[in-house]
Amino acid sequence: MATALISGLANPPRAHLKIRVCDPSAGARAHLENTFGIKTFSHAAAAVEGADIIVLAIKPQNMPAVLEEIKGRVQPQQLVLSIAAGITIASISNELGAGPSVIRSMPNTPALIGHGITGVVAGPDCTGNQCEQAEEVLSAAGEVVWLDDESLMDAVTAISGTGPAYFFLLAEALAAAARELGLNSETADRLASMTCFGAGAMLASSPGEAEELRRRVTSPGGTTQAAMVIMENGRFSELVIRAAKAARDRSRELALQ
């Protein structure tokens, strides 16, 4: 996810941004330097010095070690922007001590191709300017949606954070059905992926119109209606809701660990 943000910020180049990155891997640092022409560091303490925004694009399990390393080096005027799943604003603030403002975000994997969407919530001490700074960084990978209640970040995780996996599972199931109906694997995979791509593009251009789009393609007594009856009888929508609730509940559990 960090690479997606860096790529989005570096293309096209933004002269007012001076990106510096910390990564423990020498190979990763070399790749970033060669690809984006940015300065890299092997230790977080050196990377955060003098930065306006400190982006914590790390795995949740690595957060305690990183916060311990930069503790005492983060200044009150700096903004800490976290994209670590399940890590609360309070937990980051408690580890770093009084001073820095914290913004928490949850992007999703389509950010890797510039079509992600990120849920964001600001800590109580964040200024309007800091929120604008965070949005500039995060919008480099797609759309940004602001929340007023941090507890809703678990719902964001369940819908947009985990959602691509639901979508990919549907594509897998469509391809498997195509093979079951006699199509060869190459044709099955292509039909499934491009159908999902096309339908997703239609919905992206008409947000909130999923029900209407489905109605338009479902002719009474037609083939689509026959398929919809099977899905309704199998409680497809209810299954998706249960899955999303399970993801939300797991996100809450991870925040407590």
DRENTORVEX-149740 format. One line per field, with one value per residue (C-alpha): chain; x, y, z; residue in one letter; residue number from 1. Coordinates in nm, 2 decimals, m for minus. Example, Ala and Ser with C-alpha at 12.3 -4.5 7.8 and 13.67 -1.06 7.14 Angstrom:
kette = A | A
x = 1.23 | 1.37
y = m0.45 | m0.11
z = 0.78 | 0.71
rest = a | s
nr = 1 | 2
END
This chain:
kette = A | A | A | A | A | A | A | A | A | A | A | A | A | A | A | A | A | A | A | A | A | A | A | A | A | A | A | A | A | A | A | A | A | A | A | A | A | A | A | A | A | A | A | A | A | A | A | A | A | A | A | A | A | A | A | A | A | A | A | A | A | A | A | A | A | A | A | A | A | A | A | A | A | A | A | A | A | A | A | A | A | A | A | A | A | A | A | A | A | A | A | A | A | A | A | A | A | A | A | A | A | A | A | A | A | A | A | A | A | A | A | A | A | A | A | A | A | A | A | A | A | A | A | A | A | A | A | A | A | A | A | A | A | A | A | A | A | A | A | A | A | A | A | A | A | A | A | A | A | A | A | A | A | A | A | A | A | A | A | A | A | A | A | A | A | A | A | A | A | A | A | A | A | A | A | A | A | A | A | A | A | A | A | A | A | A | A | A | A | A | A | A | A | A | A | A | A | A | A | A | A | A | A | A | A | A | A | A | A | A | A | A | A | A | A | A | A | A | A | A | A | A | A | A | A | A | A | A | A | A | A | A | A | A | A | A | A | A | A | A | A | A | A | A | A | A | A | A | A | A | A | A | A | A | A | A | A
x = 0.00 | 0.29 | 0.42 | 0.07 | 0.07 | 0.43 | 0.35 | 0.04 | 0.22 | 0.52 | 0.32 | 0.29 | 0.57 | 0.46 | 0.74 | 0.61 | 0.63 | 0.96 | 0.90 | 1.13 | 1.07 | 1.19 | 1.22 | 1.43 | 1.49 | 1.80 | 1.65 | 1.32 | 1.50 | 1.71 | 1.39 | 1.22 | 1.52 | 1.57 | 1.19 | 1.09 | 1.41 | 1.33 | 1.55 | 1.52 | 1.63 | 1.68 | 1.56 | 1.23 | 1.38 | 1.59 | 1.31 | 1.06 | 1.29 | 1.16 | 0.87 | 0.53 | 0.34 | 0.46 | 0.27 | 0.26 | 0.21 | 0.30 | 0.14 | m0.05 | 0.18 | 0.48 | 0.32 | 0.45 | 0.81 | 0.79 | 0.61 | 0.87 | 1.15 | 1.00 | 0.87 | 1.03 | 1.13 | 0.78 | 0.72 | 0.38 | 0.34 | 0.38 | 0.09 | 0.08 | m0.12 | m0.18 | m0.31 | m0.26 | m0.58 | m0.73 | m0.49 | m0.68 | m0.60 | m0.59 | m0.34 | m0.10 | m0.14 | m0.08 | 0.25 | 0.38 | 0.28 | 0.13 | 0.20 | 0.14 | m0.21 | m0.32 | m0.54 | m0.64 | m0.73 | m0.83 | m0.75 | m0.82 | m0.62 | m0.75 | m0.54 | m0.26 | m0.40 | m0.52 | m0.88 | m0.90 | m1.13 | m1.01 | m1.21 | m1.06 | m1.12 | m0.93 | m0.82 | m0.96 | m0.66 | m0.63 | m0.66 | m0.84 | m0.51 | m0.39 | m0.70 | m0.63 | m0.28 | m0.39 | m0.65 | m0.38 | m0.17 | m0.45 | m0.63 | m0.32 | m0.45 | m0.82 | m1.12 | m1.14 | m1.44 | m1.43 | m1.60 | m1.70 | m1.70 | m1.39 | m1.59 | m1.73 | m1.38 | m1.45 | m1.75 | m1.53 | m1.29 | m1.57 | m1.70 | m1.43 | m1.12 | m1.24 | m1.48 | m1.24 | m1.21 | m1.59 | m1.58 | m1.29 | m1.48 | m1.78 | m1.55 | m1.41 | m1.76 | m1.86 | m1.56 | m1.62 | m1.99 | m1.87 | m1.65 | m1.93 | m2.15 | m1.89 | m1.67 | m1.29 | m1.09 | m0.95 | m1.29 | m1.45 | m1.19 | m1.21 | m1.59 | m1.60 | m1.33 | m1.45 | m1.82 | m1.72 | m1.50 | m1.77 | m2.04 | m1.82 | m1.74 | m2.12 | m2.18 | m1.89 | m2.04 | m2.38 | m2.31 | m2.61 | m2.79 | m2.70 | m3.07 | m3.18 | m2.90 | m2.99 | m3.36 | m3.28 | m3.10 | m3.36 | m3.64 | m3.96 | m3.95 | m3.60 | m3.27 | m3.15 | m3.47 | m3.43 | m3.08 | m3.20 | m3.47 | m3.20 | m2.99 | m3.28 | m3.39 | m3.03 | m3.04 | m2.75 | m2.79 | m2.83 | m2.50 | m2.31 | m2.44 | m2.34 | m1.99 | m1.95 | m2.06 | m1.80 | m1.53 | m1.64 | m1.63 | m1.29 | m1.16 | m1.29 | m1.11 | m0.78 | m0.81 | m0.82 | m0.51
y = 0.00 | 0.23 | 0.18 | 0.26 | 0.60 | 0.68 | 0.60 | 0.81 | 1.11 | 1.08 | 1.06 | 1.33 | 1.48 | 1.73 | 1.98 | 2.07 | 1.72 | 1.57 | 1.20 | 1.01 | 0.64 | 0.40 | 0.03 | m0.23 | m0.41 | m0.29 | m0.44 | m0.25 | 0.07 | 0.04 | m0.03 | 0.28 | 0.50 | 0.37 | 0.38 | 0.71 | 0.89 | 0.94 | 0.93 | 0.62 | 0.53 | 0.20 | 0.34 | 0.52 | 0.77 | 0.93 | 0.93 | 1.12 | 1.41 | 1.73 | 1.57 | 1.75 | 1.42 | 1.09 | 0.81 | 0.48 | 0.24 | m0.07 | m0.40 | m0.38 | m0.63 | m0.40 | m0.09 | m0.13 | m0.15 | 0.14 | 0.36 | 0.27 | 0.38 | 0.72 | 0.79 | 1.12 | 1.22 | 1.32 | 1.69 | 1.85 | 2.02 | 1.70 | 1.49 | 1.12 | 0.94 | 0.57 | 0.32 | 0.02 | m0.19 | m0.20 | 0.04 | 0.31 | 0.68 | 0.66 | 0.37 | 0.56 | 0.88 | 0.70 | 0.54 | 0.87 | 1.09 | 1.43 | 1.64 | 1.50 | 1.50 | 1.16 | 1.06 | 0.70 | 0.56 | 0.24 | 0.21 | m0.10 | m0.30 | m0.13 | 0.16 | m0.03 | 0.07 | 0.42 | 0.31 | 0.26 | 0.42 | 0.51 | 0.57 | 0.84 | 0.98 | 1.26 | 1.27 | 1.55 | 1.77 | 1.77 | 2.10 | 2.17 | 2.21 | 1.87 | 1.71 | 1.86 | 1.74 | 1.38 | 1.39 | 1.50 | 1.20 | 0.95 | 1.07 | 0.98 | 0.63 | 0.69 | 0.84 | 0.95 | 0.93 | 1.11 | 0.97 | 1.15 | 0.84 | 0.63 | 0.32 | 0.31 | 0.23 | m0.14 | m0.11 | 0.05 | m0.24 | m0.49 | m0.32 | m0.16 | m0.31 | m0.66 | m0.61 | m0.68 | m1.04 | m1.08 | m0.95 | m1.18 | m1.47 | m1.39 | m1.38 | m1.72 | m1.86 | m1.72 | m1.87 | m2.21 | m2.20 | m2.12 | m2.43 | m2.64 | m2.52 | m2.65 | m2.34 | m2.39 | m2.24 | m1.95 | m1.84 | m1.89 | m1.68 | m1.40 | m1.39 | m1.38 | m1.11 | m0.88 | m0.91 | m0.81 | m0.53 | m0.39 | m0.41 | m0.25 | 0.04 | 0.09 | 0.11 | 0.34 | 0.58 | 0.56 | 0.53 | 0.42 | 0.28 | m0.09 | m0.19 | 0.01 | m0.14 | m0.49 | m0.42 | m0.30 | m0.62 | m0.85 | m0.90 | m1.06 | m1.43 | m1.41 | m1.58 | m1.32 | m1.35 | m1.73 | m1.68 | m1.42 | m1.65 | m1.91 | m1.64 | m1.51 | m1.85 | m1.91 | m1.59 | m1.44 | m1.09 | m1.22 | m1.42 | m1.11 | m0.92 | m1.20 | m1.20 | m0.83 | m0.85 | m1.12 | m0.90 | m0.61 | m0.81 | m0.95 | m0.59 | m0.50 | m0.80 | m0.71 | m0.36 | m0.50 | m0.73
z = 0.00 | 0.07 | m0.28 | m0.42 | m0.24 | m0.34 | m0.70 | m0.70 | m0.54 | m0.77 | m1.09 | m1.19 | m0.99 | m0.72 | m0.66 | m0.31 | m0.18 | m0.07 | m0.01 | 0.23 | 0.30 | 0.57 | 0.49 | 0.67 | 0.34 | 0.14 | m0.18 | m0.12 | m0.06 | m0.38 | m0.58 | m0.44 | m0.50 | m0.86 | m0.94 | m0.78 | m0.72 | m0.35 | m0.04 | 0.18 | 0.53 | 0.71 | 1.05 | 1.11 | 1.36 | 1.09 | 0.83 | 1.05 | 1.14 | 1.00 | 0.81 | 0.80 | 0.77 | 0.90 | 0.72 | 0.91 | 0.62 | 0.81 | 0.92 | 1.25 | 1.42 | 1.34 | 1.49 | 1.85 | 1.74 | 1.50 | 1.76 | 2.01 | 1.77 | 1.68 | 2.03 | 2.16 | 1.80 | 1.68 | 1.72 | 1.82 | 1.48 | 1.28 | 1.16 | 1.20 | 0.93 | 0.99 | 0.74 | 0.98 | 1.01 | 1.36 | 1.53 | 1.70 | 1.72 | 2.10 | 2.10 | 1.87 | 2.07 | 2.40 | 2.26 | 2.12 | 2.41 | 2.40 | 2.09 | 1.74 | 1.58 | 1.45 | 1.15 | 1.09 | 0.75 | 0.59 | 0.21 | 0.00 | m0.25 | m0.57 | m0.45 | m0.62 | m0.96 | m0.85 | m0.81 | m0.43 | m0.18 | 0.17 | 0.49 | 0.71 | 1.06 | 1.22 | 1.59 | 1.81 | 1.78 | 1.40 | 1.22 | 0.89 | 0.72 | 0.85 | 0.72 | 0.38 | 0.39 | 0.47 | 0.19 | m0.06 | 0.03 | 0.04 | m0.28 | m0.47 | m0.47 | m0.52 | m0.35 | 0.01 | 0.25 | 0.58 | 0.89 | 1.21 | 1.43 | 1.46 | 1.57 | 1.21 | 1.08 | 1.15 | 0.91 | 0.65 | 0.69 | 0.65 | 0.33 | 0.13 | 0.30 | 0.28 | m0.01 | m0.29 | m0.17 | m0.19 | m0.55 | m0.64 | m0.49 | m0.71 | m1.02 | m0.92 | m0.88 | m1.22 | m1.39 | m1.22 | m1.33 | m1.69 | m1.69 | m1.54 | m1.84 | m2.09 | m2.16 | m2.16 | m1.88 | m2.08 | m2.21 | m1.87 | m1.69 | m1.95 | m1.95 | m1.57 | m1.52 | m1.80 | m1.69 | m1.34 | m1.48 | m1.70 | m1.44 | m1.18 | m1.42 | m1.48 | m1.11 | m1.05 | m1.29 | m1.12 | m0.74 | m0.54 | m0.84 | m0.80 | m0.75 | m1.06 | m1.28 | m1.17 | m1.25 | m1.60 | m1.68 | m1.52 | m1.77 | m1.64 | m1.72 | m1.87 | m1.80 | m1.54 | m1.34 | m1.34 | m1.19 | m0.94 | m0.80 | m0.72 | m0.54 | m0.35 | m0.24 | m0.13 | 0.07 | m0.11 | 0.03 | 0.38 | 0.34 | 0.23 | 0.54 | 0.77 | 0.61 | 0.65 | 1.01 | 1.07 | 0.92 | 1.13 | 1.45 | 1.37 | 1.31 | 1.66 | 1.81 | 1.64 | 1.78 | 2.13 | 2.09
rest = m | a | t | a | l | i | s | g | l | a | n | p | p | r | a | h | l | k | i | r | v | c | d | p | s | a | g | a | r | a | h | l | e | n | t | f | g | i | k | t | f | s | h | a | a | a | a | v | e | g | a | d | i | i | v | l | a | i | k | p | q | n | m | p | a | v | l | e | e | i | k | g | r | v | q | p | q | q | l | v | l | s | i | a | a | g | i | t | i | a | s | i | s | n | e | l | g | a | g | p | s | v | i | r | s | m | p | n | t | p | a | l | i | g | h | g | i | t | g | v | v | a | g | p | d | c | t | g | n | q | c | e | q | a | e | e | v | l | s | a | a | g | e | v | v | w | l | d | d | e | s | l | m | d | a | v | t | a | i | s | g | t | g | p | a | y | f | f | l | l | a | e | a | l | a | a | a | a | r | e | l | g | l | n | s | e | t | a | d | r | l | a | s | m | t | c | f | g | a | g | a | m | l | a | s | s | p | g | e | a | e | e | l | r | r | r | v | t | s | p | g | g | t | t | q | a | a | m | v | i | m | e | n | g | r | f | s | e | l | v | i | r | a | a | k | a | a | r | d | r | s | r | e | l | a | l | q
nr = 1 | 2 | 3 | 4 | 5 | 6 | 7 | 8 | 9 | 10 | 11 | 12 | 13 | 14 | 15 | 16 | 17 | 18 | 19 | 20 | 21 | 22 | 23 | 24 | 25 | 26 | 27 | 28 | 29 | 30 | 31 | 32 | 33 | 34 | 35 | 36 | 37 | 38 | 39 | 40 | 41 | 42 | 43 | 44 | 45 | 46 | 47 | 48 | 49 | 50 | 51 | 52 | 53 | 54 | 55 | 56 | 57 | 58 | 59 | 60 | 61 | 62 | 63 | 64 | 65 | 66 | 67 | 68 | 69 | 70 | 71 | 72 | 73 | 74 | 75 | 76 | 77 | 78 | 79 | 80 | 81 | 82 | 83 | 84 | 85 | 86 | 87 | 88 | 89 | 90 | 91 | 92 | 93 | 94 | 95 | 96 | 97 | 98 | 99 | 100 | 101 | 102 | 103 | 104 | 105 | 106 | 107 | 108 | 109 | 110 | 111 | 112 | 113 | 114 | 115 | 116 | 117 | 118 | 119 | 120 | 121 | 122 | 123 | 124 | 125 | 126 | 127 | 128 | 129 | 130 | 131 | 132 | 133 | 134 | 135 | 136 | 137 | 138 | 139 | 140 | 141 | 142 | 143 | 144 | 145 | 146 | 147 | 148 | 149 | 150 | 151 | 152 | 153 | 154 | 155 | 156 | 157 | 158 | 159 | 160 | 161 | 162 | 163 | 164 | 165 | 166 | 167 | 168 | 169 | 170 | 171 | 172 | 173 | 174 | 175 | 176 | 177 | 178 | 179 | 180 | 181 | 182 | 183 | 184 | 185 | 186 | 187 | 188 | 189 | 190 | 191 | 192 | 193 | 194 | 195 | 196 | 197 | 198 | 199 | 200 | 201 | 202 | 203 | 204 | 205 | 206 | 207 | 208 | 209 | 210 | 211 | 212 | 213 | 214 | 215 | 216 | 217 | 218 | 219 | 220 | 221 | 222 | 223 | 224 | 225 | 226 | 227 | 228 | 229 | 230 | 231 | 232 | 233 | 234 | 235 | 236 | 237 | 238 | 239 | 240 | 241 | 242 | 243 | 244 | 245 | 246 | 247 | 248 | 249 | 250 | 251 | 252 | 253 | 254 | 255 | 256 | 257
END
